Amino acid sequence: MNKLMEELNCMGKGMLVENAQQTLDTLIKAVRETGKKGSMTIQIDCGLLDKDGTVIELSGSVKDKIPRHTMPKLIRYTDDKGRTYVNDPDQVEFNFSNAKAAQAAQETKSNN
């Protein structure tokens, strides 16, 4: 195993690699489900722990941009009080059952 892989496996007692694998699995599944691109980044931070530069601290993290499904929008009408409606509350409703009865009566009358 190369030195980089050894260091990655030691970071967080193996949690960095485990987290990266879980993130990759989630990323691949989301890309397949949504058809959208995604990405993940393994970041390694390095800092000095002493003045002469012989001791360093390494830490790692995994960042992701998992594609998500777009949630469908809901469109509703509102009134002055902020209530929502499926149908426009200001639109006049027509009673089509009366119109059908009138049409049937008209047809009967014209057939006689």
Stockholm file with secondary structure:
# STOCKHOLM 1.0

chainA/1-112         MNKLMEELNCMGKGMLVENAQQTLDTLIKAVRETGKKGSMTIQIDCGLLDKDGTVIELSGSVKDKIPRHTMPKLIRYTDDKGRTYVNDPDQVEFNFSNAKAAQAAQETKSNN
#=GR chainA/1-112 SS CCHHHHHHHHGGGGHHHHHHHHHHHHHHHHHHHHCCCCEEEEEEEEEECSTTSCCEEEEEEEEEECCCCCCCCCCCEECTTCCEESSCTTSCCCCHHHHHHHHHHHHHHHHC
#=GC SS_cons         CCHHHHHHHHGGGGHHHHHHHHHHHHHHHHHHHHCCCCEEEEEEEEEECSTTSCCEEEEEEEEEECCCCCCCCCCCEECTTCCEESSCTTSCCCCHHHHHHHHHHHHHHHHC
//
